[in-house]
């Protein structure tokens, strides 16, 4: 299976910058989009069902904000919209496609915001997501959790770690949750399974010519349950793909 994940920072805007060409060329089995910033009735048919893929949308109640979308060549066995937790589901943050032995969870984690204004909400979401993943794992399902986590886990995952220790996305509470998720619970950071080197990022601010200078953060991930380890084939970033302040991440499985 080939799965693509991309925070498009507005799917309608991204569609004007090559999204559909990328979609066709990628030819993924499943495509997970974060921050669609749209309701389905605001989008044209070629965005709602590109190449006749099955699609599901979980948009935020607030228009032009958040929202996740999933596209699939093969219709899933089940679709789960949200996590049945109103404070998160109102913001359109989670969609899950269930297949025979695997669930693909597409998540747009909250931003903890300046001075950690939303850190409590963020950590509640993170804890709920871990329980959500574990609920499928306990049923014998493999779990693939992809999306924008809005967390740089380790110093290697951002260009200037020291300068960002008090900034959203690199707060101690966020990194501690990643330690629990990746360390204690054993979930695999798929990109780091294949690439241990520095200077690999998935988000760059639009300011200061940051992307050209590769001054970025790695905040978009694929993580899988440890039992899935031997089925992981590759996980790559596509920093050359423009259209958003994030780049796509591609996972291939055996």
N, C-alpha and C positions, 0 to 999 in steps of 0.2 A: 504494500500500500504506500502511496505517496500522499503526504498531507502538507498543505501550505498554510501558513499563518501570517497575517499582516494587519497591523493597525494602520488603517488607510487615512485616518484623520478626516473623515467625511467621504463617503463612497461616491456621492455625486460629483464632488470636486475631483476626486481621484480618477473617476471615469473620463474626465476631460484631460487627464495627464497620462493616459496609457494603460489604465487598469485592465480593460478588456483584452488588449493585446497581450499583456502579461499573463492574464488568466488563461488565454488560449495556448500560449507558448509553454506555460508551466505544466498543463495537462495533468493536474493532480486529481487523485480520486476524491479527496475532500479538501475544501478550501474554507478556512476559518478567518473571518474578518472581525476586527474590533473597531470601535468608534465609527460605526456607520453614520451616525448623526442624521438619521432619516427614519421616517415611517415608510412602510412598504408602498403605500399609495402615493408617495411623493417621488417614486422612482420609475423609470421607464422599463419596459419589458426586457430589454437587453441587459439591464442591471439586475433585475429580479430573478431572471432565469437564463443566465448566459449559457450558450451552447446546450440549452435544454437540460441543464443540471437541475436536480431537485434542490429547492432552497427553503430555508426557514429563517425567520427574523424574530429577534427579541429586542424591540426598540424601547427606549426610555419613555416614560410618560411625558417628560419634558421634551418638547420638540427641539431638534438640533443638538441633542446632547447624548453622549454615550452610545449604547446600542451595539449588539453583536448580530452577525449573520453567518450562516453556514450553507455551503453548497456541496452537493454530493452527486457523483455519477450514479451510484447505487442508492436507492431509497433505503434509509435505515429501518431497522426493526422497530425501534421506539425513538421518540423525540421527547426530551425533557426541557421545558422552558423555565429557566430560573432554578432556584434551589428551594422553592416554597418558603422563602423568608421575605416578607413584604418590603423591608427596608432596603434590601438589595435588588429584589425583582422589579421594583418601581423604576430602577435606574437602568434596566436592560443590560445586565452584566454577564449572564451565563446562558449558554445553549449547549445541549448534549445530544449527540447522535449515538445510539446504541446499535452495534452490529453483533454478529454471532457470538464472538468471545471477547469483544473489545468495546469500550466506550471512548469516544473522542469528546472531550470537554473543552469548549471554547470560552475563554474567560477574559473579561476586561476588568482587572483589579482596580479598585479606587486609588486615586492619588491622595497621599496623606497631606498634601498642600503646605503652603508656606507656614513655617513655625510649627509644623505638626498639627495644624488646626483640625485635621480630620483623621488623626492617627488612631483614635479609639474605634472609629467606624472601619478604618482600613484593617485593623487587627481582628475585629469581629468578623469581617468578610473572610480574611485569611483562615481563621480558625474554622469557620463554617465550610470553607472550600476543602480543607483537609478532611473534615468529617464526611463531606459529600464524596470525595474520592475514596475514602476508606469504606464507605457503604457499598460501593460497587466492587471493591476489592474483596470484601467479605463474602460477596455473592459469587466469587470465582471469576470475575471479569478482569481483563487487563484494562488499565487506565492510562489514557494519554491526555495530559492536561497541557493545553497550549494557549498562548495569548500574551497579552501585555500584562505582566505582573506588576509593573511600576516599582520594581525593586532591583537594584544592583546588589548582588549577593556578596561578592568579595571585592577587595581592592583592585584586583585585576579586571573587574567588570566595569570600570569607569576610568576615564583618563586622569582625573584629578581627585583621587579619593580623600586625601587629607583636607582639601578645601571644601569638601561636600559633606563632612561628617554630621553637620547639623541641618542638612537639607533633605527635603522630601525625596523619598526613593532610596535613601542611604541612611535612614535613621536606625539606631540600635535595635528598636523593637521590630522593625521590618526585617532586618538582617537575621535577628534571632529566630524569627518565624521560618525563614529560609533554612537556617541551620537545623531546625526541628524537622521540616519537611524533607530536605535532602539528606540530612544526617541521621537523626533519630529514627524517622519513619522509613528511610532507605530509598526514597524516590530518586530516580536517576535524572540528572541534568544532562539531557541527550547531547547538547552541543559540546559540553565539557568531556563527555566520553570520548569524543573524537579529536578535540582541539584544546590543548592546554595552554596555548600561547596567549600573549597580551594583544591589545589593540584590535580586538574584535567587538564591535558594538552594533546595536540595532536602532538607536535613537540619537539624534543630534539636534540641538537647538537650531532654529532658523537664524539666530543671531551670530555675529562674529565670524561668519564664514566657517562655522564649526565642522560642517560635513566635509568640506574640501580639505580641511586640516585633520580630519578624523579625530576630533575632540568630542567623544561621545560616551554613551552609557549602553551597557547590555542589559536591557530590561524586558526583552521578549524571549520567551522560552518554550521549549518542549520538555516536559518531564513525564516519566513513565514509572509504573510500579516496578520494583526490582525483578519480579518474576518475568518481566518482558525483556530483560537485558539482552538475551541471546538473539532476539528478533530485530534488534536495532541495526540498521545497515549504514545510515549516514544521517548527519544533521548539519546543514549549512546555512549561512547568512547570504543574502543577496544585496549587499550595499550598493551595487551598481544600479539597482532598480529604483527609479525616482517616482515621485507622485505623492509622497507623504514625508513627514519628518522621521518616520520609522522605515525600516526596510523589511522585506519578507524573510521568513525563516522556513526552511523546507526540511521535513523529516521523511526518510524512506525506511520502510520496514521489510523484513523478509517474509 
